Amino acid sequence: MSHKGEAYSASGAIFLDSPLRRWIQPPSQLVEKLAISPIDIVMDFGCGPGFYTVELAKKAKRVVAGDVSAEMLKKAQRKAVKAGVKNVEFLLSIGIKIKVEDGSVDLIFLVTVYHEVGKGQMALAEFRRILKPTGKLVIVEVVKKGIFPGAPVQNPEALGAEVEAGSFELQQMQLYKNCGVFFFTKNSSP
Ligand SMILES: C[S@@+](CC[C@H](N)C(=O)[O-])C[C@H]1O[C@@H](n2cnc3c(N)ncnc32)[C@H](O)[C@@H]1O
């Protein structure tokens, strides 16, 4: 995966929390696929303006919403306040040394974030550390051309192989709109 490192494009940032996106991809549709239980601790990594954060918070016990951008976190926080959800913790993070305890998270959810995360294997090691042994890593990336400004089309096989190289096992990949929803578990190696 290539790391872009630069700020998200203006058109991309507008799309992220737009009525158009809400119409094309209602956040509840994707969140439904995650089968979150009310006792789950969920990390919305690269939460952006919180498009999915509020939906996750309605299903989970607690959500940790992390992002490298303080500006995005502020937007997500405002959205959570407006929606009246109180079980979200906001965390400034780049994916290295995430301030979350070992083995404490049930699900890590990344929507069009993985391709932006630098040092992919370092972030994967962190995800592995904070996930419970039974935890799931769900990565959503664009895999077919369609509407999603700023998000490049990823090769599903390459993505699966890269994450598996970080000691995860791909359980399934579901197509959703023009995205792939990749469900990984930790593999059994130490
Ligand atoms: C395309 S946006 C997606 C936001 C959100 N997941 C959504 O679907 O609306 C990507 C987000 O990932 C964040 N990001 C990129 N690299 C990151 C990193 N290394 N650590 C944490 N967040 C990162 C960006 O700041 C941006 O908010």
The ligand as an SDF file (V2000), in Angstrom:
LIG
                    3D

 27 29  0  0  0  0  0  0  0  0999 V2000
  -10.8680    8.8360    3.1740 C   0  0  0  0  0  0  0  0  0  0  0  0
  -10.9390    9.3710    4.8160 S   0  0  0  0  0  0  0  0  0  0  0  0
  -12.1160    8.1950    5.4630 C   0  0  0  0  0  0  0  0  0  0  0  0
  -12.7600    8.6470    6.7250 C   0  0  0  0  0  0  0  0  0  0  0  0
  -13.8270    7.7010    7.2930 C   0  0  0  0  0  0  0  0  0  0  0  0
  -13.2880    6.3890    7.5580 N   0  0  0  0  0  0  0  0  0  0  0  0
  -15.0120    7.6090    6.3710 C   0  0  0  0  0  0  0  0  0  0  0  0
  -15.2160    6.5670    5.7240 O   0  0  0  0  0  0  0  0  0  0  0  0
  -15.7340    8.6050    6.2960 O   0  0  0  0  0  0  0  0  0  0  0  0
   -9.4320    8.8150    5.5060 C   0  0  0  0  0  0  0  0  0  0  0  0
   -9.2000    9.2660    6.9320 C   0  0  0  0  0  0  0  0  0  0  0  0
   -8.0570    8.5580    7.4280 O   0  0  0  0  0  0  0  0  0  0  0  0
   -7.2550    9.4470    8.1840 C   0  0  0  0  0  0  0  0  0  0  0  0
   -5.8780    8.9070    8.1890 N   0  0  0  0  0  0  0  0  0  0  0  0
   -5.0070    8.7900    7.1610 C   0  0  0  0  0  0  0  0  0  0  0  0
   -3.8570    8.2270    7.5580 N   0  0  0  0  0  0  0  0  0  0  0  0
   -4.0100    7.9690    8.8780 C   0  0  0  0  0  0  0  0  0  0  0  0
   -3.1500    7.3910    9.8690 C   0  0  0  0  0  0  0  0  0  0  0  0
   -1.9190    6.9680    9.5970 N   0  0  0  0  0  0  0  0  0  0  0  0
   -3.6200    7.2960   11.1320 N   0  0  0  0  0  0  0  0  0  0  0  0
   -4.8820    7.7150   11.4350 C   0  0  0  0  0  0  0  0  0  0  0  0
   -5.7220    8.2730   10.5480 N   0  0  0  0  0  0  0  0  0  0  0  0
   -5.2970    8.3880    9.2860 C   0  0  0  0  0  0  0  0  0  0  0  0
   -7.4030   10.7810    7.4730 C   0  0  0  0  0  0  0  0  0  0  0  0
   -7.0870   11.8680    8.3220 O   0  0  0  0  0  0  0  0  0  0  0  0
   -8.8770   10.7490    7.0640 C   0  0  0  0  0  0  0  0  0  0  0  0
   -9.7030   11.3000    8.0830 O   0  0  0  0  0  0  0  0  0  0  0  0
  1  2  1  0
  2  3  1  0
  2 10  1  0
  3  4  1  0
  4  5  1  0
  5  6  1  0
  5  7  1  0
  7  8  2  0
  7  9  1  0
 10 11  1  0
 11 12  1  0
 11 26  1  0
 12 13  1  0
 13 14  1  0
 13 24  1  0
 14 15  1  0
 14 23  1  0
 15 16  2  0
 16 17  1  0
 17 18  1  0
 17 23  2  0
 18 19  1  0
 18 20  2  0
 20 21  1  0
 21 22  2  0
 22 23  1  0
 24 25  1  0
 24 26  1  0
 26 27  1  0
M  CHG  2   2   1   9  -1
M  END
$$$$
